[in-house]
Amino acid sequence: MPDYQTLIDAPTWAFIDRTNASYPENTATLSIAEQRAIYDRMCAAFDTPYPPGVTSHDQPIAGVPCRVYPGKQPTVLYLHGGGYVVGGLHSHDGVCADIRAATGLTVVSADYRLSPEHLHPAAFDDACAVARHLAAQGPLILVGDSAGANLAAAACHALRKENLPIKGQILIYPGLGGDLNKGSYLTHAEAPMLTRADVLFYKDIRHGGPAPEGDPTVSPLQDTDFSNLPPTLAIAAECDPLADDAPAYARKITEAGGRAHAITEPGLVHGYLRARTSVPRAAESFARITAAITAFAEDRWPY
């Protein structure tokens, strides 16, 4: 068992405590409606005002409800986390506004369909539809956290044969279908903010039963072909059962001749994007994320 008291610093513990105050440990055992209500309240507690000059409006894109933060091109498509079950346009509103402010780029947040009402491939289909529509209008960068990072990667795998102008993908503490019985899934099985039991719950709920194996639309790490993917930054939180997925994914891309870089953020936990204004380590990571978005937009490989 890792010594989280040593690995995690005081500001991050304050963030964890603040999150737990509105997000009980047994949340995954509650009804879906209760989970969504708790998640929405928790996210609202971390809301921040839009930076000066940032605006947004809601509009459907490819039939999917979206929120647009107008700016320059290329466009950033943001896919939110939440285990395919919770989250939406409001939960990651501040994150998207801050990306828009830091990069100056147009950001589009997609309100993809959630499980269990809409089983796989509904969320994947929505991500692909919005990405395809936006890429038909100009260059695109895909960004996602947690479940949204999975969707971003899966969309990049599925769309690569269409030769769309996807300049890069940035995956933040992604769950990509790694081996649940080794590595970080065991080492950090009882990590703060996300446990292995939580991962198992969310893994199967999007299918209404056991998740299929070997399906890259579900588990991009289980694809057999990692060629012709866009430049990729995969970022893991050290204290997270998903921590091994990001470096494993980047390694597969580089082994296939592509450009990918992995970062494991020391002492950070799953969900740390909400701590970007209160935890120095999270703020530094968010700065790395927005710098990478800018670099990809300018066709620079900064690694």
C-alpha positions in Angstrom: 0.0 0.0 0.0 1.6 3.3 -1.0 2.2 5.9 1.7 -0.2 8.5 0.4 0.5 10.8 3.4 4.0 11.1 2.0 3.2 11.0 -1.7 0.4 13.6 -1.6 1.1 17.1 -0.4 -1.0 19.3 1.9 -2.8 21.4 -0.8 -3.8 18.2 -2.6 -5.1 16.6 0.6 -7.2 19.8 1.1 -8.6 19.3 -2.4 -9.4 15.6 -1.6 -11.1 16.5 1.7 -13.1 19.2 0.0 -14.2 16.8 -2.7 -15.1 14.1 -0.2 -17.2 16.5 1.8 -19.7 16.5 -1.1 -18.8 13.1 -2.7 -19.2 10.2 -0.3 -16.9 7.2 -0.7 -19.9 4.8 -1.4 -21.2 7.0 -4.3 -20.8 4.2 -6.9 -23.3 2.1 -4.9 -26.0 4.7 -5.1 -28.7 5.1 -7.8 -27.6 6.7 -11.1 -29.8 9.7 -10.3 -28.2 10.1 -6.9 -24.7 9.8 -8.4 -25.4 12.5 -11.0 -26.9 14.8 -8.4 -23.8 14.3 -6.1 -21.4 14.8 -8.9 -23.1 18.0 -10.1 -23.0 19.4 -6.6 -19.4 18.5 -6.2 -18.4 20.1 -9.5 -20.4 23.2 -8.7 -18.4 23.6 -5.5 -15.3 24.1 -7.7 -16.8 26.5 -10.2 -14.8 29.5 -11.1 -15.8 32.6 -13.1 -15.0 32.8 -16.7 -11.7 34.6 -17.4 -12.1 38.0 -19.0 -13.0 37.8 -22.7 -14.3 34.2 -22.6 -17.9 33.6 -23.6 -19.9 30.5 -24.4 -23.2 29.5 -26.1 -24.9 26.1 -26.5 -25.7 24.6 -29.8 -26.2 21.1 -31.3 -23.3 19.8 -33.5 -24.0 16.7 -35.5 -27.1 16.2 -33.4 -25.1 16.2 -30.1 -25.7 19.0 -27.5 -22.5 21.1 -27.3 -21.2 24.2 -25.6 -19.0 26.5 -27.8 -16.4 28.8 -26.4 -15.5 31.0 -29.4 -11.9 31.7 -30.3 -9.3 31.2 -32.9 -8.7 28.1 -35.0 -7.9 25.2 -34.7 -10.8 24.0 -32.6 -10.4 22.0 -29.4 -13.0 19.3 -28.9 -13.2 18.5 -25.2 -14.7 15.3 -23.9 -15.5 15.3 -20.2 -14.9 12.6 -17.6 -17.4 10.9 -15.3 -17.2 7.2 -15.9 -19.6 7.4 -18.9 -22.4 7.9 -16.3 -22.1 11.4 -14.9 -21.0 14.9 -16.1 -22.0 17.1 -18.9 -21.7 20.7 -20.2 -21.8 22.2 -16.7 -19.4 19.8 -14.9 -16.4 20.8 -17.0 -17.5 24.3 -17.9 -14.7 26.0 -16.0 -12.1 23.7 -17.4 -13.1 24.5 -20.9 -13.3 28.2 -20.3 -9.8 28.1 -18.8 -8.5 26.2 -21.8 -10.0 28.8 -24.1 -8.4 31.6 -22.0 -5.0 30.0 -22.0 -4.8 29.1 -25.6 -7.1 31.5 -27.4 -8.5 28.6 -29.4 -12.2 27.8 -29.9 -13.2 25.1 -27.5 -16.2 22.8 -28.1 -17.5 20.6 -25.2 -19.7 17.7 -26.2 -22.6 16.5 -24.1 -22.4 12.9 -25.3 -25.0 10.3 -24.3 -24.5 8.6 -20.9 -24.9 5.1 -19.6 -26.8 3.2 -18.5 -29.6 4.7 -20.5 -27.4 4.8 -23.6 -25.1 1.8 -23.8 -21.9 1.6 -25.8 -21.4 2.7 -28.6 -23.6 5.7 -28.0 -21.0 7.9 -26.3 -18.3 6.8 -28.8 -20.6 7.4 -31.7 -21.4 10.9 -30.4 -17.7 11.7 -30.0 -16.9 10.5 -33.5 -19.8 12.4 -35.0 -18.8 15.8 -33.4 -15.2 15.2 -34.2 -16.0 14.4 -37.8 -18.3 17.4 -38.2 -15.7 19.9 -36.7 -12.8 18.4 -38.6 -14.8 19.0 -41.8 -14.7 22.7 -41.0 -11.0 22.9 -40.1 -8.1 21.5 -38.0 -9.0 19.8 -34.7 -7.3 18.9 -31.4 -9.0 16.3 -29.2 -8.7 16.6 -25.4 -10.4 14.5 -22.7 -10.1 13.5 -19.1 -10.8 10.1 -17.7 -13.7 8.5 -19.6 -13.5 11.4 -22.0 -9.9 10.7 -22.7 -10.9 7.1 -23.5 -13.5 8.5 -26.0 -10.9 10.9 -27.5 -8.4 8.1 -28.1 -11.1 5.7 -29.4 -12.3 8.4 -31.8 -8.7 9.0 -33.1 -8.3 5.3 -33.7 -11.6 5.1 -35.6 -11.2 8.2 -37.6 -7.6 7.9 -38.8 -8.6 6.2 -42.0 -10.7 9.2 -43.0 -7.6 11.5 -43.2 -9.2 14.2 -41.1 -7.1 17.2 -40.0 -6.6 16.1 -36.4 -3.5 17.9 -35.1 -3.2 16.0 -31.8 -4.8 14.4 -28.8 -4.2 15.1 -25.1 -5.4 12.4 -22.7 -5.7 13.4 -19.0 -5.7 10.5 -16.5 -7.1 8.2 -19.1 -8.7 4.8 -18.7 -7.7 3.0 -21.9 -8.4 -0.7 -21.1 -5.2 -1.7 -19.3 -4.8 -5.0 -17.4 -6.9 -4.6 -14.2 -4.9 -7.3 -12.5 -1.5 -5.8 -12.4 0.6 -2.7 -12.0 -1.1 0.5 -10.9 -4.5 -1.2 -10.8 -3.3 -3.1 -7.8 -0.7 -0.7 -6.4 -3.2 2.1 -6.2 -6.4 0.0 -5.8 -7.4 2.1 -2.7 -6.2 5.5 -4.0 -8.0 8.6 -2.9 -10.6 9.9 -5.4 -10.8 6.7 -7.5 -10.4 3.0 -6.4 -10.1 -0.1 -8.4 -13.6 -1.1 -7.3 -14.8 2.2 -8.9 -13.0 1.4 -12.1 -14.7 -2.1 -12.2 -18.1 -0.5 -11.7 -17.8 2.0 -14.5 -16.1 -0.5 -16.8 -19.1 -2.6 -17.1 -22.0 -0.2 -16.7 -21.5 1.3 -20.2 -22.3 -2.2 -21.6 -25.1 -3.4 -19.4 -22.8 -6.4 -18.5 -19.2 -7.5 -18.9 -17.2 -5.2 -21.1 -16.0 -6.8 -24.4 -12.3 -7.6 -24.7 -10.1 -6.6 -27.7 -12.5 -3.9 -28.9 -10.6 -0.6 -29.6 -13.8 1.4 -29.5 -14.0 0.4 -25.9 -10.3 -0.1 -24.9 -7.9 1.7 -27.2 -4.9 0.0 -25.5 -6.3 -3.3 -26.8 -6.1 -2.2 -30.5 -3.6 -4.2 -32.7 -2.6 -1.2 -34.8 -1.2 2.0 -33.3 0.1 3.6 -36.6 -1.1 6.8 -38.1 -2.3 8.3 -34.9 -2.0 12.0 -34.2 0.7 13.5 -32.0 -0.3 12.4 -28.4 0.3 13.6 -24.9 -0.9 11.1 -22.3 -0.9 12.4 -18.7 -1.3 10.2 -15.7 -1.8 11.0 -12.0 0.6 9.1 -9.9 -1.9 8.2 -7.2 -4.5 6.6 -9.5 -5.3 3.0 -10.4 -5.3 4.2 -14.0 -1.8 5.5 -13.8 -0.2 2.8 -16.0 -2.5 3.3 -19.0 -1.1 6.7 -20.1 2.6 5.5 -20.4 1.5 2.2 -21.9 -0.5 3.9 -24.6 2.3 6.4 -25.5 4.8 3.5 -25.7 2.6 1.6 -28.2 2.3 4.7 -30.4 6.1 5.3 -30.4 6.8 1.7 -31.1 4.5 2.0 -34.1 6.6 4.9 -35.4 4.3 7.7 -34.1 4.9 10.7 -31.8 3.7 10.3 -28.2 4.9 11.5 -24.9 3.7 10.4 -21.4 3.9 12.3 -18.2 3.1 10.9 -14.7 2.2 13.8 -12.4 3.8 13.1 -9.0 1.5 13.1 -6.0 -1.6 14.0 -8.0 -4.9 12.1 -7.9 -7.7 11.3 -10.3 -9.8 14.3 -11.0 -7.1 16.9 -10.2 -8.3 19.2 -13.0 -10.8 20.6 -10.5 -7.8 21.5 -8.3 -6.1 23.6 -11.0 -6.8 26.9 -9.2 -6.0 25.7 -5.6 -3.2 23.1 -5.8 0.2 24.2 -7.2 1.0 20.7 -8.7 -2.4 20.7 -10.5 -1.9 24.3 -11.7 1.5 23.3 -13.1 0.0 20.2 -14.9 -2.8 22.3 -16.3 -0.2 24.7 -17.7 1.6 21.8 -19.3 -1.8 20.7 -20.9 -2.6 24.1 -22.3 1.0 24.6 -23.5 0.7 21.2 -25.4 -2.6 22.3 -26.9 -0.9 25.5 -28.2 2.1 23.5 -29.5 -0.1 21.0 -31.4 -2.1 23.9 -32.8 1.1 25.4 -34.2 2.3 22.0 -35.5 5.1 21.9 -33.0 6.2 18.8 -31.2 7.6 20.1 -27.9 8.9 16.8 -26.6 
